[in-house]
Structure formats: structure tokens, C-alpha cells
């Protein structure tokens, strides 16, 4: 009997914000994928809406790796130059927070950079090939600005400005040259066009900033838009494959980056997307929270630590993001987060049972390493081999889902279909789960159910007291004293403990 032919790999198609259509991914360099993601401005903690952008970029990178590309992913850290408005208006965010907290701007940047990196780790976001920090590239920014200044810029008392009329198709990415986006741009006396933006911001006479450098246009600091053009071009080279960011960047920041890239590379109009500096521009949509706590100005805004303080594991938020398409608005609610956590719990319970079944089938002496663990990364080639033919339809559909503009919601359902498959070798099933999770990034083979049992902040009941009460309840049930058993259960529930009869974990903190 002849072996069934191997399935044809589904081409990866991604939505290009510049062309507003799905396009096949065709790398600039064969076999490679070079990706740049706009990172945080480290003047405050990131809120969970900010972190959605990095979950999305992580899934993109994981998908490219899964498809077999050699990935070079760069994320920047903005520690200078970003104003309180996205378009040249207001104080520098870094300078402003340093004054408010009476600290060095360098200490502020370091503190919030570390906080951001902690959230990256908590959400199981892979480390990029390189973090580029803006202040490390100021000499290159000055050189870049000098290259484009004569043909594309002009000088005012406040700084060096880019003339957007000097490049073709300015604003095509936003598709709204006269929309509200431009209405947010500061009216600076002497600007040739309302959309012109600062390449270099001079330090006002009589002032001294904590971060400022000498330049041909006077002492000052680079414009925010200049930073990403310089860092992406320096590390990845123009043109590179994919540039990502939140949808808010699509209106001003990224059109300005594109204009700078066009000027620097001496390219023509944007009918050829690569002239923009990147072949594909991708943007995740907003996370919407109706109470208004998404804004950092709201005080107790929604940051990852707040979710943890309320008893939710960070990967429940990652699950919540994966349940929606990255280009769709995602509404945040505590009920929705709880549902995502429950979904994750069910997966881990099934996986725990699979591991136990596998341990029963083979002796520990046969192998020191679980057979589903690979030293190298999982790729599509691996998941279609290794004796996994019984999962071929599911793995092919999974590959098709992620290849269709990162359709993680469908991919999650297919993962659950694998977990539900009956009468198969548990080790083989776990191999497929790990392969799929290489894209989804939920850490399913290393995370334990007990890891999800997080004590909400302010709960004063200790675990030994909980276990003692559970033992007393078990004794009451054995003695058929169901009234006492129910009373002990109610006592625990009143203290925020959820008793889970039939679950090996036994109990967890009740999420309210």
C-alpha cells in the first residue's frame, strides 16, 4: 500500500495595512524573515492594551519560525524623544515623569524598561533577536537626519522639520491625510504643511534637558519618528520584511516613519510597498475597556500586575488575546478574562492526565526525556512527520488557520480537537500539542494546573489552614455528616476559596 502524499504547505498570507489587502509572504532574503516591532516608551508601566501588541508580534514571529523561516525580530525601547502627544505636541514624556518623581531620567527609563521586560516574560513572549534602545543610536540618528536634510527638511527656531510634500504618497498608510489624525498635530508657526513633523527638537533657549545632544541644528533631542527609521534600518536593512505596531501608530507615527524611509532610500511612491522601508506593515487593533481604566491617566489603570493581584494568571490574558483575531477590537471584561482562565485550566487538566497516562505506559528507565520534548524548535515539517499521521487533518487545518493571517481563534479550537481525540498514544498527542503551542505560546507542556492558583492580593487565609479545613470536610463526608461538610465548604467560599470536588488540584482561590 503506497504512503499517502504529504500535504502541501499552505502559503502564509498576511494583511498589509499599506495596501489594505491580504498578501502572500515573500521574504526579501530567501529563507529569512526580518521583523521590526515598535516597542514601549519607558515612562510608565505598560497597560494590558499595550501588551496586546507584543502578544500579536510574538505570535507572528512564532508563526514565521513554525513555517521554517530564520527569524530576526527587533523590538525598540524608546527612552527619549516621545512627546505627550504623538505628533510634536507637549512635553517629552520622559522628562515630564522624571520631574514629577524627582528622579534621574536614566533611572526612570531603567525602572520601566525592567517592568516592561517582566511583563514580556510573564506573557511567555519570546525574546527578540535584539532590543534596540533609542539613546544608543543618537549618533546614527543625527547622521540619518543630515543625509535627508537638504532635500526634505527645513529649520525653524524649534527644530528641524520634515516637509511631507517632498515625498510621494505621504499618508497613504493612514488613508486619511485630512482626517482627525492631522488635527492632533501641533500648529507650529512657520511649518510649510500642517502634517510636517520634527526630525530634531531643539532645546528651548534658557532650558536644559536631562537628555540632550549636540547636533548641526543645535543642542536638543531626536524626534520620536526618527528613532524607529534609524534603528530598523541599521539592524535589519532597507527594505526589510514586516513592520508591526498598534493601530494607533497607523495614523501618524508610521506614515512619518515611511516618509523618512523614502527620503533616506531615495525611493519613489508607495505603489511599490517596499519603498516604504518594509514590504508589509501590520497593526493589531485596540483592546477596549468600557470603564475607562485603559488610560494611564486614570490612576489604577489596567496593567498586568493588577490582573495578577486579582488572582488571574498572566497567561489567561494571553489566552484572551488569542481568542480574538489580532485585527479585531477585543473587549476586556473580568468575566471574559475568567472564561479564558477556565479554558486554560481545562487544557492543562487534560494535558496532566495525558502525562499520567504516558507514565503508566512506559517505565522511567526507557527514557530520561519525555518523547514530546524537542531540543530544536517545532516547525510545520516536524508536525507532519514523526509518525503523527493520525493527526494529519488537524495539523494541516491548524497550519492553514495560522497561515491565513494568524487566525489564532480557529487554531485554538483545533488544539482542543487534538486534546479531545480518543484512543491515541498520549505521547504522540502531546507531541502535536507542543507543536501547536510553539505557535500559540501558552506554555502548555511546562505550565502546571497549580501554577494557575494565584492568591488574590489582600487574602489573609494561608494554605495550611485551607488544607486543614479540607481534611475536616473530607472526614465529615466520610462520616456522612453532609451538613457539616456543606458548612465547611460555605466557610471556605466566604473566604474566597473555591472547592473543586473531582479535580486533582482540590481547591483554588475564588476569583471575584
VENLINZI-V927318 format. One record per residue. N is the residue number from 0. SS is DSSP state (alpha for helix, beta for strand, coil for the rest). NEAR is the number of other C-alpha atoms within 8 Angstrom. D_LAST is the distance of its C-alpha to the last C-alpha in whole Angstrom. Layout:
n: <N	N>
ss: <SS	SS>
near: <NEAR	NEAR>
d_last: <D_LAST	D_LAST>
//
This chain:
n: <0	1	2	3	4	5	6	7	8	9	10	11	12	13	14	15	16	17	18	19	20	21	22	23	24	25	26	27	28	29	30	31	32	33	34	35	36	37	38	39	40	41	42	43	44	45	46	47	48	49	50	51	52	53	54	55	56	57	58	59	60	61	62	63	64	65	66	67	68	69	70	71	72	73	74	75	76	77	78	79	80	81	82	83	84	85	86	87	88	89	90	91	92	93	94	95	96	97	98	99	100	101	102	103	104	105	106	107	108	109	110	111	112	113	114	115	116	117	118	119	120	121	122	123	124	125	126	127	128	129	130	131	132	133	134	135	136	137	138	139	140	141	142	143	144	145	146	147	148	149	150	151	152	153	154	155	156	157	158	159	160	161	162	163	164	165	166	167	168	169	170	171	172	173	174	175	176	177	178	179	180	181	182	183	184	185	186	187	188	189	190	191	192	193	194	195	196	197	198	199	200	201	202	203	204	205	206	207	208	209	210	211	212	213	214	215	216	217	218	219	220	221	222	223	224	225	226	227	228	229	230	231	232	233	234	235	236	237	238	239	240	241	242	243	244	245	246	247	248	249	250	251	252	253	254	255	256	257	258	259	260	261	262	263	264	265	266	267	268	269	270	271	272	273	274	275	276	277	278	279	280	281	282	283	284	285	286	287	288	289	290	291	292	293	294	295	296	297	298	299	300	301	302	303	304	305	306	307	308	309	310	311	312	313	314	315	316	317	318	319	320	321	322	323	324	325	326	327	328	329	330	331	332	333	334	335	336	337	338	339	340	341	342	343	344	345	346	347	348	349	350	351	352	353	354	355	356	357	358	359	360	361	362	363	364	365	366	367	368	369	370	371	372	373	374	375	376	377	378	379	380	381	382	383	384	385	386	387	388	389	390	391	392	393	394	395	396	397	398	399	400	401	402	403	404	405	406	407	408	409	410	411	412	413	414	415	416	417	418	419	420	421	422	423	424	425	426	427	428	429	430	431	432	433	434	435	436	437	438	439	440	441	442	443	444	445	446	447	448	449	450	451	452	453	454	455	456	457	458	459	460	461	462	463	464	465	466	467	468	469	470	471	472	473	474	475	476	477	478	479	480	481	482	483	484	485	486	487	488	489	490	491	492	493	494	495	496	497	498	499	500	501	502	503	504	505	506	507	508	509	510	511>
ss: <coil	coil	coil	coil	coil	coil	coil	coil	coil	coil	coil	coil	beta	beta	beta	beta	coil	coil	coil	coil	beta	beta	beta	beta	coil	coil	coil	coil	coil	coil	coil	beta	beta	beta	beta	beta	beta	coil	coil	coil	beta	coil	coil	coil	coil	coil	coil	alpha	alpha	alpha	alpha	alpha	alpha	alpha	alpha	alpha	alpha	alpha	alpha	alpha	alpha	alpha	alpha	alpha	alpha	alpha	coil	coil	coil	beta	beta	beta	beta	beta	beta	beta	beta	beta	coil	coil	coil	coil	beta	coil	coil	coil	coil	coil	coil	coil	coil	beta	alpha	alpha	alpha	alpha	alpha	alpha	alpha	alpha	alpha	coil	coil	coil	alpha	alpha	alpha	alpha	alpha	alpha	alpha	alpha	alpha	alpha	alpha	alpha	alpha	alpha	alpha	alpha	alpha	alpha	coil	coil	coil	coil	coil	coil	coil	beta	beta	beta	beta	alpha	alpha	alpha	alpha	alpha	alpha	alpha	alpha	alpha	alpha	alpha	alpha	alpha	alpha	alpha	alpha	alpha	alpha	alpha	beta	beta	beta	beta	coil	coil	beta	beta	beta	beta	coil	alpha	alpha	alpha	coil	coil	coil	coil	coil	coil	coil	coil	coil	coil	coil	coil	coil	alpha	alpha	alpha	alpha	coil	coil	coil	coil	coil	coil	coil	coil	coil	coil	coil	coil	coil	beta	beta	beta	beta	beta	beta	coil	coil	coil	coil	coil	coil	coil	coil	coil	coil	beta	coil	coil	coil	coil	coil	coil	beta	beta	beta	coil	alpha	alpha	alpha	alpha	alpha	alpha	alpha	alpha	alpha	alpha	alpha	alpha	alpha	coil	coil	coil	beta	beta	beta	beta	beta	beta	beta	alpha	alpha	alpha	alpha	coil	coil	alpha	alpha	alpha	alpha	alpha	alpha	alpha	alpha	alpha	alpha	alpha	alpha	alpha	coil	coil	coil	coil	coil	coil	coil	alpha	alpha	alpha	alpha	coil	beta	beta	beta	beta	beta	beta	beta	coil	coil	beta	beta	coil	coil	coil	coil	coil	coil	coil	alpha	alpha	alpha	coil	coil	coil	coil	coil	alpha	alpha	alpha	alpha	alpha	alpha	coil	coil	coil	coil	alpha	alpha	alpha	alpha	alpha	alpha	alpha	alpha	alpha	coil	coil	coil	coil	coil	coil	coil	beta	beta	coil	coil	alpha	alpha	alpha	alpha	alpha	alpha	alpha	alpha	alpha	alpha	alpha	alpha	alpha	alpha	alpha	alpha	alpha	alpha	alpha	alpha	alpha	alpha	alpha	alpha	alpha	alpha	alpha	alpha	coil	coil	alpha	alpha	alpha	coil	coil	coil	coil	coil	coil	coil	coil	coil	coil	coil	coil	coil	alpha	alpha	alpha	alpha	coil	coil	coil	coil	coil	alpha	alpha	alpha	alpha	alpha	alpha	alpha	alpha	alpha	alpha	alpha	alpha	alpha	alpha	alpha	beta	coil	coil	coil	alpha	alpha	alpha	alpha	alpha	alpha	alpha	alpha	alpha	alpha	alpha	alpha	alpha	coil	coil	coil	coil	coil	alpha	alpha	alpha	alpha	alpha	alpha	alpha	alpha	alpha	alpha	alpha	alpha	alpha	alpha	alpha	coil	coil	coil	coil	coil	coil	coil	coil	alpha	alpha	alpha	alpha	coil	coil	coil	coil	coil	coil	coil	coil	coil	coil	alpha	alpha	alpha	alpha	alpha	alpha	alpha	alpha	alpha	alpha	alpha	alpha	alpha	alpha	alpha	alpha	coil	coil	coil	alpha	alpha	alpha	alpha	alpha	alpha	alpha	alpha	alpha	alpha	alpha	alpha	alpha	coil	coil	beta	beta	beta	coil	coil	coil	coil	coil	coil	coil	beta	beta	beta	coil	coil	coil>
near: <2	3	4	4	4	5	5	4	5	7	7	10	11	12	11	12	11	9	7	7	7	9	8	8	8	4	9	9	6	5	8	11	14	11	15	12	12	10	9	10	10	15	11	6	9	10	13	11	11	10	11	11	11	10	12	10	10	10	12	9	11	11	12	12	12	13	8	9	10	9	11	11	12	14	12	14	13	14	13	13	12	14	13	9	9	10	11	11	10	7	8	11	11	15	11	9	11	12	8	6	6	6	8	8	12	6	8	14	12	9	8	12	10	8	9	12	8	8	10	12	9	9	11	10	11	7	5	9	7	8	9	10	10	13	8	6	11	9	6	8	12	10	8	10	9	8	8	12	10	8	6	12	11	10	9	8	5	9	12	14	14	12	12	11	7	7	12	8	7	10	12	11	11	10	6	9	10	7	7	6	11	11	7	8	12	7	6	5	4	5	9	6	8	8	7	11	10	11	14	12	12	13	13	7	4	4	6	7	8	7	8	10	7	7	8	4	9	8	10	14	13	14	13	11	11	12	13	11	12	12	12	11	11	7	7	11	8	8	12	13	12	13	12	12	13	12	10	6	9	13	13	14	11	11	14	11	12	11	12	11	12	14	11	10	8	6	8	8	9	11	4	7	12	11	15	13	13	14	12	13	11	11	12	13	11	10	11	10	10	7	4	7	12	12	9	9	5	9	6	6	11	11	10	10	6	8	12	12	10	11	13	15	13	11	11	13	12	11	12	11	12	12	9	10	11	12	7	9	9	10	8	10	7	6	6	9	13	11	8	12	14	8	8	10	10	8	11	12	9	9	12	10	8	11	10	8	9	11	9	7	6	7	8	7	5	6	8	6	5	6	8	9	8	7	4	4	8	11	11	10	6	8	13	11	8	6	5	11	7	5	9	9	7	10	11	9	9	13	11	9	13	13	14	10	11	13	11	13	10	9	11	11	8	11	11	9	9	12	11	6	7	4	4	7	7	10	11	11	11	12	12	13	12	13	11	10	11	11	10	11	10	9	8	13	7	5	8	9	11	6	8	9	10	11	9	12	7	4	8	4	7	6	6	6	8	10	8	8	10	9	8	8	12	9	8	12	10	7	6	6	9	8	6	9	12	8	8	11	10	8	8	13	11	7	8	10	11	10	10	9	5	5	7	4	8	9	9	11	12	8	9	3>
d_last: <58	57	54	52	52	49	47	48	45	43	44	41	41	39	38	40	39	43	45	42	42	41	44	45	44	48	47	50	51	51	48	46	43	43	40	39	35	35	33	31	33	32	31	28	24	24	21	19	22	25	23	24	27	28	26	28	31	30	30	33	35	34	35	38	39	38	41	43	43	44	41	42	38	39	36	37	36	37	37	40	41	38	38	35	37	37	41	43	41	40	40	39	35	36	39	37	34	36	38	35	34	38	37	39	39	39	37	34	35	34	31	29	31	30	26	27	28	25	23	26	26	22	22	25	27	31	33	36	39	40	38	40	40	41	43	45	47	48	52	51	50	53	55	53	53	57	58	56	57	61	60	57	56	57	57	56	56	52	52	53	52	52	54	52	55	56	54	54	51	49	46	46	43	41	44	43	46	46	42	40	40	43	42	40	43	44	48	50	54	56	54	56	53	49	48	49	47	48	49	50	48	51	50	51	54	54	51	49	46	45	45	48	51	55	55	58	57	56	53	50	47	46	45	41	43	45	43	42	45	47	44	44	48	48	46	46	49	50	49	46	44	41	39	35	33	31	32	32	35	37	38	40	39	40	43	45	44	46	49	49	50	52	54	54	55	57	56	56	54	51	52	52	49	50	51	48	48	45	46	42	40	36	33	30	28	25	22	21	18	18	17	20	18	20	23	24	25	22	21	18	18	16	18	17	16	13	12	13	12	8	9	10	14	16	18	15	16	20	19	18	21	23	22	24	27	28	30	27	25	21	19	16	12	9	9	12	11	9	12	15	13	14	17	18	17	19	22	22	22	25	27	26	28	31	31	32	34	36	37	38	41	42	43	42	45	46	44	42	40	37	39	37	37	39	40	41	38	38	40	41	44	42	40	43	45	44	45	42	44	42	39	41	40	36	37	40	37	35	37	38	34	34	38	37	35	33	31	28	26	29	29	26	27	30	29	27	30	32	29	30	34	35	38	38	39	35	37	38	35	33	36	35	31	32	34	32	29	32	31	27	27	24	25	25	28	27	23	22	19	19	18	15	14	13	12	9	12	13	12	15	16	18	19	22	21	18	21	23	21	21	25	25	23	25	29	28	27	31	32	31	29	26	26	25	23	21	20	20	17	15	16	14	11	11	11	8	10	11	14	16	20	22	20	22	19	19	15	12	9	6	4	0>
//
